[in-house]
Amino acid sequence: MLSRRIAEGLRKRGCDAIAVTERGDLISLEDAEILGIARSERRVLVTNNVSDFRSLHEMAVRPGGEGHYGIVYISSSQRRTKQDAGRIIRALEKLAAQNPKPGSLRDIEIWAGSIETGK
């Protein structure tokens, strides 16, 4: 749901990041399928599709659910212009630096605003 510019910026900073639009095998998949692939690749998923992924999170973390490796929400009302990409990249880079251990965000939901403010 975020631009490839953000994924590219994260990679330049040493983060293993991809945008859905960079991989043809992901482009037309349903949200649950995207979360499943993120799970199988042990990736944290970043999205502005809060309504759909909140319910997918709930299903994933309930008893017997498959879990996930973290979901970061960026409010759909939050600006995501070309100028805002740097702010988003810095927030996601900070989150990665605070959680360097693989799986440290397992089954956790995080709001990007809380990364930026430290709350």
N, CA, C and O atoms as a DFTB+ gen file, in Angstrom:
476 C
 N C O
     1  1       0.810      -1.189       0.000
     2  2       0.000       0.000       0.000
     3  2       0.863       1.265       0.000
     4  3       0.349       2.364      -0.210
     5  1       2.146       1.117       0.230
     6  2       3.044       2.270       0.237
     7  2       3.894       2.251      -1.025
     8  3       4.040       1.219      -1.681
     9  1       4.435       3.379      -1.341
    10  2       5.171       3.482      -2.601
    11  2       6.476       2.699      -2.567
    12  3       7.050       2.440      -1.509
    13  1       6.907       2.343      -3.728
    14  2       8.194       1.645      -3.825
    15  2       9.327       2.558      -3.406
    16  3      10.395       2.079      -3.023
    17  1       9.119       3.867      -3.471
    18  2      10.128       4.826      -3.025
    19  2      10.457       4.597      -1.544
    20  3      11.611       4.724      -1.135
    21  1       9.452       4.265      -0.753
    22  2       9.676       4.015       0.669
    23  2      10.490       2.739       0.852
    24  3      11.429       2.713       1.647
    25  1      10.139       1.684       0.127
    26  2      10.907       0.433       0.212
    27  2      12.345       0.653      -0.250
    28  3      13.279       0.136       0.364
    29  1      12.526       1.409      -1.315
    30  2      13.878       1.690      -1.806
    31  2      14.686       2.469      -0.770
    32  3      15.863       2.184      -0.547
    33  1      14.045       3.456      -0.141
    34  2      14.717       4.240       0.894
    35  2      15.129       3.387       2.082
    36  3      16.208       3.570       2.646
    37  1      14.267       2.457       2.456
    38  2      14.599       1.551       3.558
    39  2      15.761       0.636       3.189
    40  3      16.645       0.388       4.009
    41  1      15.758       0.139       1.964
    42  2      16.867      -0.722       1.527
    43  2      18.189       0.038       1.542
    44  3      19.221      -0.519       1.914
    45  1      18.163       1.313       1.138
    46  2      19.384       2.126       1.163
    47  2      19.919       2.283       2.580
    48  3      21.105       2.545       2.781
    49  1      19.038       2.121       3.556
    50  2      19.426       2.233       4.964
    51  2      19.671       0.857       5.597
    52  3      19.797       0.735       6.815
    53  1      19.736      -0.167       4.752
    54  2      20.070      -1.499       5.244
    55  2      18.917      -2.372       5.684
    56  3      19.134      -3.453       6.231
    57  1      17.690      -1.923       5.454
    58  2      16.521      -2.726       5.826
    59  2      16.103      -3.614       4.650
    60  3      16.152      -3.187       3.496
    61  1      15.705      -4.816       4.941
    62  2      15.209      -5.738       3.926
    63  2      13.728      -5.430       3.706
    64  3      12.867      -5.973       4.397
    65  1      13.442      -4.567       2.753
    66  2      12.077      -4.099       2.526
    67  2      11.694      -4.272       1.061
    68  3      12.521      -4.123       0.162
    69  1      10.428      -4.588       0.847
    70  2       9.883      -4.640      -0.517
    71  2       8.510      -3.982      -0.511
    72  3       7.820      -3.962       0.509
    73  1       8.132      -3.455      -1.642
    74  2       6.775      -2.934      -1.834
    75  2       6.011      -3.956      -2.667
    76  3       6.580      -4.608      -3.542
    77  1       4.743      -4.085      -2.392
    78  2       3.914      -5.023      -3.149
    79  2       4.053      -4.756      -4.644
    80  3       4.096      -5.691      -5.443
    81  1       4.122      -3.488      -5.020
    82  2       4.189      -3.136      -6.443
    83  2       5.505      -3.535      -7.096
    84  3       5.617      -3.499      -8.322
    85  1       6.501      -3.915      -6.303
    86  2       7.784      -4.344      -6.855
    87  2       7.793      -5.818      -7.230
    88  3       8.690      -6.280      -7.935
    89  1       6.805      -6.545      -6.762
    90  2       6.764      -7.980      -7.039
    91  2       5.467      -8.328      -7.753
    92  3       4.380      -8.227      -7.186
    93  1       5.602      -8.733      -8.990
    94  2       4.430      -9.070      -9.791
    95  2       3.562     -10.148      -9.184
    96  3       2.350     -10.161      -9.400
    97  1       4.168     -11.066      -8.415
    98  2       3.393     -12.147      -7.808
    99  2       2.506     -11.655      -6.668
   100  3       1.665     -12.415      -6.188
   101  1       2.663     -10.428      -6.225
   102  2       1.875      -9.906      -5.105
   103  2       0.785      -8.930      -5.520
   104  3      -0.168      -8.712      -4.773
   105  1       0.915      -8.350      -6.686
   106  2       0.088      -7.201      -7.070
   107  2      -1.415      -7.437      -6.986
   108  3      -2.125      -6.574      -6.470
   109  1      -1.918      -8.528      -7.452
   110  2      -3.377      -8.707      -7.487
   111  2      -3.908      -9.608      -6.375
   112  3      -5.047     -10.070      -6.451
   113  1      -3.114      -9.862      -5.356
   114  2      -3.544     -10.762      -4.289
   115  2      -4.470     -10.076      -3.290
   116  3      -4.436      -8.857      -3.123
   117  1      -5.290     -10.875      -2.637
   118  2      -6.165     -10.389      -1.569
   119  2      -5.314     -10.086      -0.338
   120  3      -4.192     -10.574      -0.205
   121  1      -5.866      -9.277       0.548
   122  2      -5.139      -8.887       1.755
   123  2      -4.697     -10.098       2.586
   124  3      -3.563     -10.138       3.064
   125  1      -5.570     -11.064       2.757
   126  2      -5.224     -12.259       3.547
   127  2      -4.061     -13.014       2.909
   128  3      -3.227     -13.584       3.614
   129  1      -4.005     -13.020       1.584
   130  2      -2.901     -13.687       0.897
   131  2      -1.594     -12.917       1.102
   132  3      -0.536     -13.517       1.288
   133  1      -1.676     -11.586       1.066
   134  2      -0.493     -10.758       1.304
   135  2       0.036     -11.011       2.716
   136  3       1.242     -11.163       2.914
   137  1      -0.869     -11.054       3.694
   138  2      -0.443     -11.327       5.067
   139  2       0.165     -12.724       5.174
   140  3       1.148     -12.919       5.889
   141  1      -0.409     -13.691       4.473
   142  2       0.139     -15.047       4.487
   143  2       1.548     -15.106       3.909
   144  3       2.410     -15.809       4.437
   145  1       1.780     -14.381       2.839
   146  2       3.126     -14.350       2.242
   147  2       4.089     -13.626       3.177
   148  3       5.223     -14.066       3.365
   149  1       3.638     -12.513       3.765
   150  2       4.482     -11.809       4.736
   151  2       4.844     -12.757       5.881
   152  3       5.984     -12.766       6.345
   153  1       3.885     -13.544       6.329
   154  2       4.135     -14.510       7.399
   155  2       5.165     -15.549       6.954
   156  3       6.111     -15.842       7.684
   157  1       4.978     -16.099       5.762
   158  2       5.883     -17.152       5.287
   159  2       7.298     -16.617       5.055
   160  3       8.269     -17.364       5.172
   161  1       7.419     -15.329       4.727
   162  2       8.729     -14.703       4.522
   163  2       9.238     -14.018       5.786
   164  3      10.302     -13.400       5.781
   165  1       8.472     -14.132       6.863
   166  2       8.825     -13.534       8.160
   167  2       9.057     -12.031       8.047
   168  3      10.035     -11.488       8.562
   169  1       8.127     -11.382       7.358
   170  2       8.210      -9.935       7.151
   171  2       7.172      -9.201       7.982
   172  3       6.063      -9.692       8.191
   173  1       7.546      -8.018       8.453
   174  2       6.594      -7.097       9.051
   175  2       5.843      -6.445       7.898
   176  3       6.453      -6.055       6.902
   177  1       4.543      -6.326       8.025
   178  2       3.718      -5.747       6.971
   179  2       3.383      -4.305       7.353
   180  3       2.988      -4.037       8.488
   181  1       3.537      -3.390       6.417
   182  2       3.215      -1.979       6.640
   183  2       2.075      -1.621       5.701
   184  3       2.156      -1.861       4.496
   185  1       1.006      -1.042       6.258
   186  2      -0.175      -0.767       5.446
   187  2      -0.939       0.440       5.950
   188  3      -0.819       0.821       7.114
   189  1      -1.724       1.038       5.068
   190  2      -2.687       2.052       5.494
   191  2      -4.105       1.489       5.453
   192  3      -5.070       2.211       5.702
   193  1      -4.227       0.212       5.141
   194  2      -5.531      -0.446       5.089
   195  2      -5.861      -0.989       6.477
   196  3      -5.854      -2.199       6.706
   197  1      -6.147      -0.080       7.387
   198  2      -6.358      -0.430       8.785
   199  2      -7.569      -1.340       8.958
   200  3      -7.485      -2.346       9.662
   201  1      -8.687      -1.006       8.334
   202  2      -9.914      -1.770       8.580
   203  2      -9.763      -3.243       8.212
   204  3     -10.192      -4.109       8.974
   205  1      -9.173      -3.541       7.084
   206  2      -9.028      -4.948       6.679
   207  2      -7.956      -5.669       7.487
   208  3      -8.163      -6.808       7.904
   209  1      -6.828      -5.032       7.714
   210  2      -5.735      -5.722       8.395
   211  2      -5.951      -5.825       9.899
   212  3      -5.380      -6.715      10.530
   213  1      -6.752      -4.951      10.493
   214  2      -7.079      -5.131      11.918
   215  2      -7.861      -6.421      12.102
   216  3      -7.598      -7.176      13.038
   217  1      -8.816      -6.682      11.223
   218  2      -9.587      -7.928      11.351
   219  2      -8.716      -9.142      11.029
   220  3      -8.866     -10.188      11.660
   221  1      -7.810      -9.020      10.062
   222  2      -6.888     -10.121       9.764
   223  2      -5.943     -10.369      10.937
   224  3      -5.602     -11.515      11.232
   225  1      -5.525      -9.306      11.600
   226  2      -4.695      -9.446      12.802
   227  2      -5.454     -10.240      13.864
   228  3      -4.922     -11.189      14.441
   229  1      -6.690      -9.846      14.113
   230  2      -7.502     -10.527      15.141
   231  2      -7.620     -12.019      14.843
   232  3      -7.492     -12.844      15.747
   233  1      -7.859     -12.364      13.593
   234  2      -7.970     -13.780      13.223
   235  2      -6.630     -14.489      13.382
   236  3      -6.584     -15.644      13.807
   237  1      -5.543     -13.805      13.045
   238  2      -4.215     -14.423      13.085
   239  2      -3.736     -14.701      14.503
   240  3      -3.016     -15.673      14.731
   241  1      -4.129     -13.855      15.466
   242  2      -3.607     -14.008      16.825
   243  2      -4.560     -14.734      17.770
   244  3      -4.211     -14.989      18.923
   245  1      -5.735     -15.061      17.304
   246  2      -6.643     -15.816      18.187
   247  2      -6.090     -17.231      18.375
   248  3      -5.263     -17.682      17.583
   249  1      -6.537     -17.924      19.407
   250  2      -6.063     -19.302      19.611
   251  2      -6.252     -20.146      18.346
   252  3      -7.338     -20.191      17.767
   253  1      -5.200     -20.794      17.944
   254  2      -5.231     -21.600      16.726
   255  2      -4.900     -20.827      15.463
   256  3      -4.767     -21.415      14.390
   257  1      -4.764     -19.496      15.585
   258  2      -4.424     -18.668      14.421
   259  2      -2.965     -18.853      14.045
   260  3      -2.162     -19.354      14.832
   261  1      -2.640     -18.443      12.835
   262  2      -1.282     -18.627      12.330
   263  2      -0.307     -17.545      12.777
   264  3       0.903     -17.691      12.605
   265  1      -0.818     -16.475      13.341
   266  2       0.038     -15.384      13.765
   267  2       0.574     -14.591      12.579
   268  3       0.201     -14.830      11.431
   269  1       1.454     -13.649      12.880
   270  2       2.126     -12.855      11.842
   271  2       3.394     -12.288      12.461
   272  3       3.641     -12.469      13.654
   273  1       4.188     -11.611      11.666
   274  2       5.468     -11.076      12.136
   275  2       5.436      -9.574      12.385
   276  3       6.473      -8.912      12.394
   277  1       4.254      -9.055      12.582
   278  2       4.074      -7.645      12.893
   279  2       3.318      -6.921      11.790
   280  3       3.509      -7.180      10.602
   281  1       2.457      -6.008      12.215
   282  2       1.728      -5.150      11.281
   283  2       1.895      -3.719      11.759
   284  3       1.603      -3.401      12.911
   285  1       2.364      -2.863      10.872
   286  2       2.513      -1.435      11.158
   287  2       1.452      -0.711      10.347
   288  3       1.358      -0.869       9.129
   289  1       0.647       0.094      11.053
   290  2      -0.414       0.852      10.395
   291  2       0.006       2.300      10.210
   292  3       0.525       2.940      11.125
   293  1      -0.229       2.791       9.022
   294  2      -0.078       4.208       8.731
   295  2      -1.479       4.704       8.420
   296  3      -2.116       4.229       7.480
   297  1      -1.951       5.641       9.193
   298  2      -3.314       6.133       9.037
   299  2      -3.561       6.576       7.597
   300  3      -2.711       7.213       6.975
   301  1      -4.739       6.228       7.077
   302  2      -5.062       6.630       5.710
   303  2      -5.196       8.145       5.606
   304  3      -5.121       8.701       4.510
   305  1      -5.393       8.815       6.739
   306  2      -5.469      10.276       6.707
   307  2      -4.081      10.912       6.801
   308  3      -3.933      12.117       6.598
   309  1      -3.064      10.100       7.109
   310  2      -1.703      10.620       7.189
   311  2      -1.178      10.882       5.783
   312  3      -1.329      10.051       4.886
   313  1      -0.573      12.023       5.606
   314  2      -0.056      12.378       4.278
   315  2       1.029      11.397       3.859
   316  3       1.847      10.965       4.671
   317  1       1.017      11.053       2.572
   318  2       2.043      10.166       2.028
   319  2       2.546      10.721       0.696
   320  3       2.712       9.987      -0.278
   321  1       2.781      12.019       0.676
   322  2       3.291      12.641      -0.534
   323  2       4.775      12.314      -0.681
   324  3       5.385      11.710       0.201
   325  1       5.335      12.722      -1.806
   326  2       6.761      12.514      -2.052
   327  2       7.595      13.119      -0.923
   328  3       8.595      12.533      -0.507
   329  1       7.190      14.281      -0.429
   330  2       7.922      14.938       0.646
   331  2       7.794      14.177       1.968
   332  3       8.698      14.240       2.801
   333  1       6.699      13.470       2.171
   334  2       6.468      12.729       3.415
   335  2       7.186      11.386       3.438
   336  3       7.298      10.771       4.499
   337  1       7.670      10.921       2.306
   338  2       8.330       9.613       2.247
   339  2       9.507       9.544       3.207
   340  3       9.708       8.520       3.860
   341  1      10.280      10.605       3.304
   342  2      11.434      10.609       4.202
   343  2      11.033      10.420       5.652
   344  3      11.700       9.695       6.390
   345  1       9.951      11.061       6.070
   346  2       9.459      10.930       7.442
   347  2       9.016       9.501       7.718
   348  3       9.294       8.958       8.787
   349  1       8.333       8.897       6.769
   350  2       7.870       7.516       6.930
   351  2       9.067       6.567       6.963
   352  3       9.113       5.646       7.779
   353  1      10.023       6.792       6.084
   354  2      11.235       5.959       6.056
   355  2      11.959       6.045       7.391
   356  3      12.368       5.023       7.942
   357  1      12.120       7.256       7.915
   358  2      12.817       7.417       9.199
   359  2      12.083       6.695      10.321
   360  3      12.714       6.060      11.166
   361  1      10.764       6.786      10.337
   362  2       9.980       6.115      11.384
   363  2      10.135       4.600      11.286
   364  3      10.308       3.926      12.302
   365  1      10.073       4.064      10.073
   366  2      10.203       2.617       9.901
   367  2      11.630       2.152      10.178
   368  3      11.834       1.064      10.717
   369  1      12.612       2.965       9.815
   370  2      14.005       2.638      10.123
   371  2      14.215       2.611      11.641
   372  3      14.918       1.744      12.161
   373  1      13.605       3.559      12.339
   374  2      13.700       3.608      13.801
   375  2      13.078       2.354      14.411
   376  3      13.640       1.765      15.334
   377  1      11.926       1.950      13.898
   378  2      11.273       0.735      14.393
   379  2      12.168      -0.475      14.178
   380  3      12.299      -1.314      15.069
   381  1      12.780      -0.575      13.014
   382  2      13.672      -1.701      12.715
   383  2      14.873      -1.690      13.653
   384  3      15.300      -2.743      14.128
   385  1      15.419      -0.507      13.921
   386  2      16.583      -0.404      14.812
   387  2      16.216      -0.772      16.246
   388  3      17.030      -1.345      16.971
   389  1      14.999      -0.445      16.654
   390  2      14.545      -0.762      18.009
   391  2      14.200      -2.241      18.169
   392  3      14.125      -2.750      19.288
   393  1      13.994      -2.922      17.053
   394  2      13.577      -4.327      17.073
   395  2      14.429      -5.136      16.101
   396  3      13.896      -5.692      15.141
   397  1      15.735      -5.215      16.326
   398  2      16.615      -5.870      15.362
   399  2      16.515      -7.394      15.346
   400  3      16.916      -8.027      14.370
   401  1      16.000      -7.971      16.387
   402  2      15.938      -9.421      16.486
   403  2      14.783      -9.955      15.636
   404  3      13.651      -9.494      15.786
   405  1      15.046     -10.916      14.751
   406  2      13.953     -11.496      13.944
   407  2      12.823     -12.009      14.840
   408  3      13.059     -12.696      15.834
   409  1      11.620     -11.666      14.473
   410  2      10.454     -12.123      15.221
   411  2      10.104     -11.280      16.428
   412  3       9.168     -11.614      17.155
   413  1      10.835     -10.188      16.665
   414  2      10.568      -9.386      17.859
   415  2       9.226      -8.650      17.803
   416  3       8.732      -8.197      18.835
   417  1       8.643      -8.527      16.632
   418  2       7.320      -7.888      16.501
   419  2       6.216      -8.917      16.249
   420  3       5.110      -8.562      15.840
   421  1       6.517     -10.169      16.490
   422  2       5.561     -11.246      16.221
   423  2       4.228     -10.963      16.906
   424  3       4.161     -10.732      18.113
   425  1       3.175     -10.989      16.099
   426  2       1.780     -10.816      16.536
   427  2       1.478      -9.455      17.159
   428  3       0.513      -9.319      17.912
   429  1       2.290      -8.456      16.853
   430  2       2.106      -7.113      17.411
   431  2       1.602      -6.169      16.322
   432  3       2.013      -6.250      15.164
   433  1       0.704      -5.273      16.723
   434  2       0.245      -4.178      15.865
   435  2       0.892      -2.893      16.376
   436  3       0.970      -2.668      17.584
   437  1       1.350      -2.063      15.462
   438  2       1.981      -0.797      15.825
   439  2       1.425       0.296      14.910
   440  3       1.238       0.085      13.712
   441  1       1.169       1.448      15.489
   442  2       0.768       2.615      14.706
   443  2       2.000       3.441      14.409
   444  3       2.769       3.752      15.319
   445  1       2.202       3.798      13.162
   446  2       3.390       4.551      12.747
   447  2       3.528       5.842      13.521
   448  3       4.649       6.253      13.821
   449  1       2.442       6.488      13.851
   450  2       2.508       7.722      14.639
   451  2       3.176       7.509      15.983
   452  3       3.856       8.403      16.485
   453  1       2.991       6.333      16.573
   454  2       3.597       6.071      17.876
   455  2       5.110       5.855      17.736
   456  3       5.853       6.071      18.694
   457  1       5.566       5.438      16.570
   458  2       7.008       5.290      16.336
   459  2       7.647       6.667      16.327
   460  3       8.697       6.888      16.931
   461  1       6.992       7.589      15.628
   462  2       7.541       8.926      15.468
   463  2       7.555       9.690      16.784
   464  3       8.481      10.457      17.047
   465  1       6.529       9.484      17.617
   466  2       6.430      10.239      18.859
   467  2       7.034       9.496      20.039
   468  3       7.238      10.085      21.101
   469  1       7.324       8.202      19.869
   470  2       7.887       7.414      20.953
   471  2       6.853       6.940      21.953
   472  3       7.223       6.444      23.017
   473  1       5.569       7.074      21.651
   474  2       4.490       6.656      22.571
   475  2       4.023       5.252      22.251
   476  3       3.126       4.733      22.916
